[in-house]
Amino acid sequence: MAISFSQDDIQFVLREKQRIRQWITRVVQDADKRVGEIAYVFCSDETLLRYNRQFLNHDTYTDIITFDYVSGDVVSGDIIISVDRVRDNAAQLGNPFIQELHRVLIHGVLHLLGQGDKSEMESQEMRAKEEAALSLYEEL
């Protein structure tokens, strides 16, 4: 089991890494799954756009792309996050950056756990699960 954090083309320091690892592990275990290899990569808008074009044939900016390597009950994947986009989204929503970052961190994990967000119903379910996970983080 390993949850790792790195950066691609930016300088970014994630605080409370151990607490975040504990939180993610708890969310995965609460879904009756096990943590495998989950790698977070923090990058710029331009780098995430390049990934989006190359791997998903999408020519749009986004805050996160999740590559799912789940096998059975072992949750693994690469989660690429644009710090630029998270910062902009936080400002637009009037939320603190760290709150929006935590939402995006767990959003990727929820995708690995099978939660979609394409339909309106799925989006509502995703938001409810994000809120529950964010509350759990505050309890740790």
C-alpha positions in Angstrom: 0.0 0.0 0.0 1.3 3.4 -1.0 -0.1 6.8 -1.4 2.4 9.1 -3.0 2.5 12.8 -3.8 4.8 14.5 -6.4 4.8 17.4 -8.7 5.4 17.6 -12.5 6.2 21.1 -13.6 5.4 23.3 -10.6 6.7 23.9 -7.1 4.0 22.7 -4.7 4.2 21.6 -1.1 1.3 19.5 0.2 0.9 19.9 3.9 -0.4 17.2 6.3 0.6 14.4 4.0 0.3 11.7 6.7 -3.1 12.9 7.8 -4.2 12.9 4.1 -2.9 9.4 3.6 -4.8 8.3 6.8 -8.0 10.0 5.5 -7.8 8.4 2.0 -7.1 5.0 3.5 -10.1 5.4 5.8 -12.4 6.4 2.8 -11.2 3.4 0.8 -11.6 1.0 3.8 -15.1 2.4 4.5 -16.0 1.2 1.0 -14.8 -2.3 1.9 -11.7 -1.9 -0.4 -8.0 -1.9 0.1 -5.5 0.8 -0.8 -3.0 -0.3 -3.5 -0.8 2.3 -5.3 -2.4 5.7 -5.5 -0.1 8.4 -7.0 -1.0 12.0 -6.9 0.8 14.3 -9.3 0.3 18.1 -8.9 0.9 20.2 -12.1 0.0 23.3 -14.0 -3.1 23.9 -16.2 -0.9 23.5 -19.3 0.4 20.1 -18.2 -3.0 18.8 -17.3 -4.4 20.1 -20.6 -1.6 18.1 -22.4 -2.6 14.9 -20.5 -6.3 15.6 -21.3 -5.5 15.9 -25.0 -3.1 13.0 -25.2 -5.0 10.4 -23.2 -8.6 11.4 -23.3 -8.9 13.4 -26.5 -10.4 16.3 -24.6 -9.2 19.8 -25.5 -10.4 21.4 -22.3 -8.9 22.6 -19.0 -10.0 20.6 -15.9 -8.9 20.3 -12.3 -8.4 16.6 -12.2 -7.9 13.5 -14.3 -8.0 10.1 -12.8 -6.4 7.0 -14.3 -8.1 3.9 -12.8 -5.9 0.8 -12.2 -8.3 -0.8 -9.7 -8.1 -4.6 -9.6 -10.7 -6.4 -7.6 -10.9 -4.8 -4.2 -7.4 -3.1 -4.5 -7.8 0.6 -5.3 -5.0 1.9 -7.4 -4.6 4.8 -9.8 -2.9 7.9 -10.9 -4.6 11.2 -10.0 -3.3 14.2 -11.8 -4.4 17.6 -10.3 -3.9 21.1 -11.8 -3.1 23.3 -8.9 -3.8 26.4 -11.1 -7.4 25.2 -11.8 -8.0 24.3 -8.1 -6.8 27.7 -7.1 -9.1 29.4 -9.7 -12.1 27.2 -8.8 -11.6 28.0 -5.1 -11.6 31.8 -5.9 -14.7 31.5 -8.1 -16.6 29.5 -5.4 -15.4 31.7 -2.6 -13.8 28.7 -0.8 -10.4 28.5 0.8 -7.8 26.9 -1.5 -7.1 24.0 0.9 -10.8 23.1 1.1 -11.1 22.9 -2.7 -7.8 20.9 -2.8 -9.1 18.4 -0.3 -12.4 18.1 -2.3 -10.4 17.4 -5.5 -8.1 14.9 -3.7 -11.0 12.9 -2.5 -12.9 13.3 -5.8 -10.3 11.3 -7.6 -10.5 8.5 -4.9 -14.2 8.4 -5.3 -13.8 7.9 -9.0 -11.5 5.0 -8.2 -14.2 3.6 -5.9 -16.6 3.6 -8.9 -18.5 6.9 -8.3 -19.3 8.6 -11.6 -20.2 12.2 -12.2 -21.5 12.4 -15.8 -25.2 12.6 -15.1 -27.0 15.0 -12.8 -27.8 12.2 -10.4 -24.2 10.9 -10.3 -23.0 14.5 -9.7 -25.3 14.9 -6.7 -24.1 11.5 -5.3 -20.5 12.5 -5.9 -21.0 15.8 -4.1 -22.7 14.1 -1.1 -19.8 11.6 -0.9 -17.3 14.4 -1.1 -19.0 16.3 1.7 -19.1 13.1 3.9 -15.4 12.5 3.2 -14.5 16.1 4.0 -16.4 15.8 7.3 -14.4 12.7 8.0 -11.1 14.5 7.4 -12.1 17.1 10.0 -12.6 14.3 12.5 -9.1 12.9 12.1 
